[in-house]
Amino acid sequence: MFDLEMQIHSWSDHLRARGNFTEADINELESHLREEIDDLISAGLTPDESFLISVKRLGNLDAISHEFAKVNTENLWKHLYIDPVDNVAKRQSNRDIALVVIFTLLAGTLIKIPELFGLGFNDPGADRFYLKNISLFILPFVAAFFLIKRKADRKTWSTFMVTFIIAALIINIYPSFSPYNTEILSSLHLPLLLWLIVGVAYTGREWQSSQGRMNFIRFTGEMVVYGVLVWAGVLVLGMFTMAIFGAIQVDAEKFLEDYYFIYGACAAVLITVYLVEAKKSIVENFAPILAKIFSPLFLVIMVSFLVVMIITGKSPFMEREFLIAFDLMLALVLGLVLYVISSRNNQQPPNLFDYLNLALIIIALIIDGVALSAILFRLSAFGITPNKLAALGENLILLGNLGGLAWLYVAYFKRKRDFINLEKWQTGYLYVYFIWTAIVAFIFPLLFGFY
C-alpha cells in the first residue's frame, strides 16, 4: 500500500543528503510539493500518481542541488553558527540555547547532590552508585528538551517522568552483594534502555513509523560522531585551563575535578543534542562520509583479525577478555552498518557501499558464530553466571539482527525486496533491544539473587 507521508519524508531526507540545502529551504520545497499533491488529488488522481507527478514538476533534485551549491558554497560553514534571520526561528533558537544552559546546570547539580549526603566520587561504593545512576542524572533532561520542542501535552510529560522515576527507584532500591555482577550488568544496560525511551521523545508520534525510528538511528549516529568532538573540546579546554593556571603557580586541579568536568560532561551531551537537532541540515553531510571511509577499513581489519586468529591458533574459548573484545567489535560493526543504512537514500540503486555493508555483515556473522560457540563452551564447562547468560543473549540478538540484514540485502540485490524492507526490519528490531535491556537491567538481579 502506498504511504504518502513516508514517501514525502523520504524525499525530504534525500534533499538533506544532497548537502546543499538549509532546513528552511527543505521545508519550503516540501510545502510546494504538498501543495502540488493536494491539487492533483483534488483533480481526481491517486496519491501515488500525484506524488510522482509533483516530484517531476519540481524538477531534477540533483540539478537543483548542484546549482544551489555553486551559489551558496561560501556560506556552508556559516550555517553552523549564524543566527537565523526569521524572528520566530531566532526566538526558538534562543529558547533552545537557554534550555541547554538550564538543563546543564540542573544535571550537573543533580550529580553533585549525593556529596551532601557523604557520597563523593572517592567514597567507598561511590563508583557503583554513579555508574548505575549517571544516565538518570542526564537523560531525563535530554528527554525534557525534546518534549518542550515537540510541545508535548501533560499526559506525555507524565508518562516520561513516571518512567524515569520508576527506573530510578528500582535500580537504587535493589540490594547488591559481592561480586556485584547483576548490579554492573544493570548499570551497563540501563543507559541503553533509557536512550531508547529518549528516542520516543525525539520522534514523538513518528516513533510508530519505521521512518521515524530510522531518523532516531540517524540521530544517534550523529550524536556519537559530534559528541566525541564536543567532549574532546571540553577535555582540551580543561587541560589548557590547568596549564595556564599552573604557569602562575595556582593549582586548578581540584576545581576541574569537582566542578568543571562534571558540568562540562553534562554540557557536552546537551550541546551535542542541540547541534545535531538544530543544524542537522548541515551536519548530516559529514558523518555519512566518515561512515563510508571507515566501512572498508573495518572490513580489512576484521578479515585480518580472523586470518591472524586462525594462523596463530588463538582460541577464544578460554579467554574472557577475548569474548569481550569480540562483542565490542560486533557492536561497533553493527553501529557502522546501521549508520550507513540510515544515511542512504531508499531510491538509489545498489552501489559499492551496499556490497561493502553486506561483506561487513557476513564477517560479523562469522565472528558472532565463533563467540557464541565460545560462550556455550564456557557455560557447559563452568556453569551459568549472570555475565555468561547476558553475553549469550546479546550474541543471539546480534545474530538475529545481522542475519536478518544479510538476508534482506541479498534479496535486495536480487530485486526481490525494496530497500525500505531492510529499514523496516532494522527499525522493528529496536523493540528486541528494548525488551532485552529491560530484562537484564531489572529481571537479572531478581533471577540471580542480586549477586
C-alpha positions in Angstrom: 0.0 0.0 0.0 1.4 3.4 -1.0 2.3 5.5 2.1 2.2 9.2 1.0 3.7 10.6 4.2 6.6 8.1 4.2 7.4 9.0 0.6 7.4 12.7 1.3 9.7 12.2 4.3 12.0 10.1 2.2 12.0 12.8 -0.5 12.9 15.4 2.2 15.7 13.2 3.6 17.1 12.9 0.0 17.3 16.7 -0.1 19.1 16.7 3.2 21.5 14.1 1.9 22.4 16.3 -1.1 24.1 18.6 1.4 23.4 21.9 -0.1 20.0 22.9 1.4 19.2 24.5 4.7 16.3 23.2 6.7 14.3 26.3 5.8 14.9 25.5 2.1 13.8 21.9 2.5 10.7 23.0 4.4 9.8 25.4 1.6 10.3 22.8 -1.1 8.3 20.3 0.8 5.5 22.8 1.2 5.4 23.3 -2.6 5.4 19.6 -3.1 2.5 19.1 -0.7 0.5 21.9 -2.5 1.1 20.2 -5.9 0.0 16.8 -4.4 -3.2 18.3 -2.9 -4.1 20.0 -6.2 -3.7 16.8 -8.1 -5.6 14.6 -5.6 -8.4 17.2 -5.7 -8.4 16.8 -9.5 -9.1 13.0 -9.1 -5.6 11.5 -9.2 -4.5 8.8 -6.7 -1.9 9.7 -4.0 0.9 7.7 -5.7 0.2 9.3 -9.1 0.0 12.8 -7.5 3.3 12.2 -5.7 5.2 11.1 -8.8 3.9 13.9 -11.0 4.5 16.6 -8.3 8.1 15.4 -7.8 8.6 15.5 -11.6 7.2 19.1 -11.8 9.6 20.3 -9.1 12.5 19.3 -11.4 15.7 17.3 -11.1 16.8 17.5 -7.5 20.4 16.8 -8.3 20.5 19.7 -10.7 18.8 22.0 -8.2 21.2 20.9 -5.5 24.2 21.5 -7.8 23.1 25.0 -8.8 22.3 25.8 -5.2 25.7 24.7 -4.1 27.5 26.9 -6.6 25.7 30.0 -5.2 26.0 29.1 -1.5 29.3 27.3 -1.1 30.9 30.1 0.8 28.0 30.1 3.3 28.2 26.4 4.2 30.3 26.8 7.3 28.4 29.9 8.4 25.3 27.9 8.7 26.8 26.2 11.7 26.9 29.3 13.9 24.9 32.2 12.3 21.7 33.4 14.0 18.5 32.8 12.0 17.1 35.8 10.3 13.5 34.9 10.8 12.2 36.3 14.2 10.3 33.2 15.1 13.3 30.9 14.3 15.5 33.3 16.2 13.3 33.1 19.3 13.2 29.4 19.1 16.9 29.1 18.7 17.4 31.4 21.8 15.0 29.3 23.7 16.8 26.1 22.8 20.1 27.6 23.9 18.6 28.7 27.2 17.3 25.2 27.7 20.7 23.7 27.1 22.2 26.1 29.7 19.5 25.5 32.3 19.4 21.7 31.9 23.3 21.6 32.0 23.2 23.4 35.4 20.4 21.2 36.7 22.1 17.9 35.6 25.4 18.9 37.0 23.9 20.0 40.3 21.9 16.7 40.5 25.2 14.8 40.2 26.7 16.9 43.0 23.8 16.4 45.4 24.9 13.0 46.7 28.0 14.6 48.0 25.8 16.4 50.5 24.9 13.0 52.0 28.6 11.9 52.2 28.7 10.0 48.9 31.5 11.8 47.0 33.3 10.3 44.0 36.2 9.0 46.2 34.0 7.4 48.9 33.6 3.6 49.2 30.9 2.3 46.9 30.6 5.6 45.0 31.9 4.1 41.8 29.0 1.6 41.6 26.4 4.3 42.7 27.4 6.7 40.0 27.8 4.0 37.3 24.2 2.9 37.7 22.8 6.5 38.1 24.8 8.5 35.6 22.2 8.1 32.8 19.4 9.0 35.2 21.2 12.3 36.0 21.4 13.4 32.3 19.0 11.6 30.0 15.7 12.8 31.7 16.9 16.4 30.8 17.6 15.3 27.2 14.0 13.9 27.0 12.6 17.1 28.5 14.5 19.1 25.8 12.7 17.2 23.1 9.3 17.2 24.9 9.5 21.0 25.1 10.5 21.3 21.4 7.6 18.9 20.4 5.2 20.8 22.6 4.1 17.6 24.4 0.9 17.5 26.4 0.7 16.9 30.1 -0.1 13.2 29.7 3.0 12.7 27.6 5.1 14.6 30.2 3.7 12.5 33.0 4.3 9.2 31.2 8.0 10.0 30.6 8.7 11.4 34.1 7.0 8.5 35.8 9.0 6.1 33.6 12.3 7.7 34.7 11.3 7.8 38.3 10.3 4.1 38.4 13.6 3.2 36.7 15.5 5.3 39.3 13.6 3.7 42.2 14.1 0.1 41.0 17.8 0.5 40.2 18.5 2.1 43.6 16.2 0.0 45.8 17.6 -3.3 44.6 20.2 -4.6 47.0 23.5 -5.8 45.7 26.0 -8.4 47.0 29.6 -9.2 46.1 30.8 -9.8 43.4 28.1 -7.3 42.2 27.7 -8.9 38.7 24.0 -8.2 38.3 24.4 -4.6 39.6 27.1 -4.0 37.0 25.0 -5.6 34.2 22.1 -3.4 35.2 24.3 -0.3 35.2 25.6 -1.1 31.7 22.2 -1.9 30.2 20.0 0.8 31.8 21.5 3.7 29.7 20.7 1.8 26.5 17.1 1.2 27.7 16.7 4.9 28.7 18.2 6.1 25.4 15.5 4.2 23.5 13.0 5.9 25.7 14.6 9.3 24.8 14.1 8.2 21.2 10.4 8.1 21.7 10.6 11.7 23.0 12.7 12.7 20.0 10.4 11.2 17.4 7.1 11.9 19.1 4.2 10.2 17.2 6.5 9.3 14.4 8.0 6.6 16.6 5.2 4.3 15.3 6.6 4.6 11.8 9.7 2.9 10.5 10.8 6.2 9.1 10.6 7.9 12.5 12.6 5.2 14.1 15.2 5.3 11.3 15.5 9.1 11.9 16.3 8.3 15.6 19.0 5.8 14.5 20.5 8.5 12.2 20.3 11.0 15.1 22.1 8.5 17.4 24.9 8.1 14.9 25.3 11.9 14.6 25.3 12.2 18.4 28.2 9.7 18.7 30.3 11.5 16.0 29.7 15.0 17.1 29.6 14.1 20.8 33.2 12.8 20.6 34.3 16.1 19.0 32.5 18.2 21.6 33.8 16.1 24.5 37.3 16.4 23.1 36.9 20.2 23.1 35.8 20.0 26.8 39.0 18.0 27.6 41.3 20.3 25.7 39.8 23.3 27.4 40.3 21.7 30.8 43.9 20.8 30.1 44.5 24.3 28.8 43.0 25.8 32.0 45.2 23.6 34.2 48.3 24.6 32.2 47.8 28.3 32.2 46.9 28.5 35.9 49.9 26.2 36.7 52.1 28.7 35.0 51.3 31.2 37.7 51.6 28.6 40.5 47.8 28.2 41.0 46.5 24.6 41.3 43.2 24.4 39.3 43.0 20.6 39.5 40.5 20.5 42.4 38.2 22.9 40.7 38.4 21.0 37.4 37.7 17.6 39.2 34.9 18.9 41.4 33.1 21.2 39.0 34.4 21.7 35.5 34.4 18.1 34.3 31.1 17.3 35.9 29.2 20.3 34.4 31.4 20.1 31.3 30.3 16.5 30.7 26.6 17.4 31.1 27.1 20.4 28.8 28.8 18.2 26.2 25.8 15.9 26.0 23.2 18.7 25.8 25.3 20.9 23.4 25.6 17.8 21.1 21.8 17.3 21.2 21.2 20.9 20.4 23.7 21.0 17.5 22.6 17.8 15.9 18.9 18.8 16.2 19.2 22.4 15.2 21.9 22.2 12.5 21.0 18.7 11.1 20.7 20.1 7.5 24.4 20.8 7.6 26.0 18.3 10.0 24.3 15.3 8.3 26.6 15.8 5.4 29.8 14.9 7.3 29.0 11.8 9.4 27.9 9.7 6.4 31.2 10.4 4.8 33.1 9.2 7.9 30.9 6.0 7.9 31.8 5.4 4.2 35.5 5.9 4.9 35.6 3.5 7.8 33.4 0.8 6.3 36.2 -0.6 4.1 38.8 -0.1 6.9 36.7 -2.1 9.3 36.3 -4.8 6.7 40.0 -5.1 6.2 40.7 -5.2 10.0 38.1 -7.8 10.6 39.2 -10.1 7.8 42.8 -9.7 9.1 41.7 -10.5 12.6 40.1 -13.8 11.5 43.1 -14.7 9.4 45.6 -14.0 12.3 43.4 -15.9 14.7 43.4 -18.9 12.5 47.1 -18.8 11.8 48.2 -18.2 15.4 45.7 -20.8 16.8 44.5 -18.4 19.4 41.3 -19.7 21.0 38.5 -17.5 22.4 37.1 -20.5 24.3 39.1 -19.9 27.5 39.8 -16.2 27.4 37.1 -14.0 28.8 38.8 -10.8 27.6 38.8 -12.4 24.1 35.0 -12.6 24.2 34.6 -9.1 25.5 36.7 -7.9 22.5 34.5 -9.9 20.2 31.4 -8.3 21.5 32.8 -4.8 21.3 33.8 -5.4 17.7 30.4 -6.7 16.8 28.7 -3.7 18.4 31.0 -1.3 16.5 30.4 -3.0 13.2 26.6 -3.1 13.8 26.6 0.6 14.6 28.6 1.4 11.4 26.3 -0.8 9.3 23.2 0.9 10.7 24.5 4.3 10.2 25.4 3.7 6.6 21.8 2.3 6.1 20.2 5.3 7.9 22.1 7.8 5.7 21.2 6.1 2.5 18.5 7.3 0.0 16.0 4.5 -0.5 15.5 5.3 -4.1 19.1 4.8 -5.1 20.1 1.6 -6.9 22.6 -0.8 -5.2 26.1 0.7 -5.0 29.6 -0.2 -3.8 28.9 0.6 -0.2 25.9 -1.7 -0.2 28.1 -4.6 -1.1 30.7 -3.5 1.5 27.9 -3.4 4.1 26.9 -6.9 3.2 30.5 -8.1 3.4 30.8 -6.5 6.8 27.7 -8.2 8.0 28.9 -11.6 6.7 32.2 -11.3 8.5 30.4 -10.1 11.7 28.2 -13.2 11.5 31.2 -15.4 11.3 32.7 -13.7 14.4 29.4 -13.9 16.2 29.3 -17.6 15.4 32.7 -18.1 17.0 31.7 -16.0 20.0 28.5 -18.0 20.5 30.4 -21.3 20.3 32.9 -20.0 23.0 30.1 -18.8 25.3 28.3 -22.1 25.0 31.5 -24.0 25.8 32.1 -21.8 28.9 28.5 -22.3 30.0 28.9 -26.1 29.8 32.4 -26.1 31.4 31.9 -23.5 34.2 28.1 -23.2 34.7 25.6 -20.4 34.4 26.5 -17.0 35.6 24.8 -13.6 35.0 27.6 -12.4 32.8 27.7 -15.5 30.6 23.9 -15.6 30.3 23.8 -11.9 29.4 26.6 -12.4 26.8 24.7 -15.4 25.3 21.5 -13.4 25.0 23.3 -10.4 23.4 25.1 -12.5 20.9 21.9 -14.3 19.9 20.2 -11.0 19.5 23.1 -9.7 17.3 23.0 -12.9 15.3 19.3 -12.4 14.6 19.8 -8.8 13.7 22.8 -9.4 11.4 21.2 -12.5 9.9 18.1 -10.6 9.0 20.1 -7.7 7.5 22.2 -10.1 5.4 19.1 -12.0 4.1 17.3 -8.8 3.1 20.4 -7.3 1.5 20.7 -10.4 -0.7 17.0 -10.2 -1.6 17.5 -6.5 -2.4 20.4 -7.3 -4.7 18.3 -9.9 -6.4 15.5 -7.3 -6.8 13.1 -9.4 -4.7 12.8 -6.8 -2.0 12.9 -3.0 -1.8 15.5 -1.3 0.4 12.6 0.1 2.5 12.0 -3.5 3.7 15.5 -3.6 5.1 14.9 -0.4 7.0 11.6 -1.7 8.4 13.3 -4.8 9.7 16.0 -2.8 11.4 13.7 -0.3 13.0 11.4 -3.0 14.2 14.3 -4.8 15.8 14.7 -1.9 18.1 11.9 -3.4 20.2 14.0 -6.5 20.7 16.9 -4.4 22.1 14.4 -2.6 24.3 13.0 -5.8 25.8 16.4 -7.3 26.3 18.0 -4.3 28.0 14.9 -4.1 30.3 15.3 -7.8 31.2 19.0 -7.5 32.0 18.5 -4.2 34.0 15.5 -5.2 36.1 15.0 -9.0 35.9 18.5 -10.4 36.1 19.1 -9.1 39.6 15.9 -11.0 40.8 16.9 -14.2 38.9 20.4 -14.3 40.4 19.7 -13.1 43.9 21.3 -9.7 43.4 24.8 -11.2 43.2 
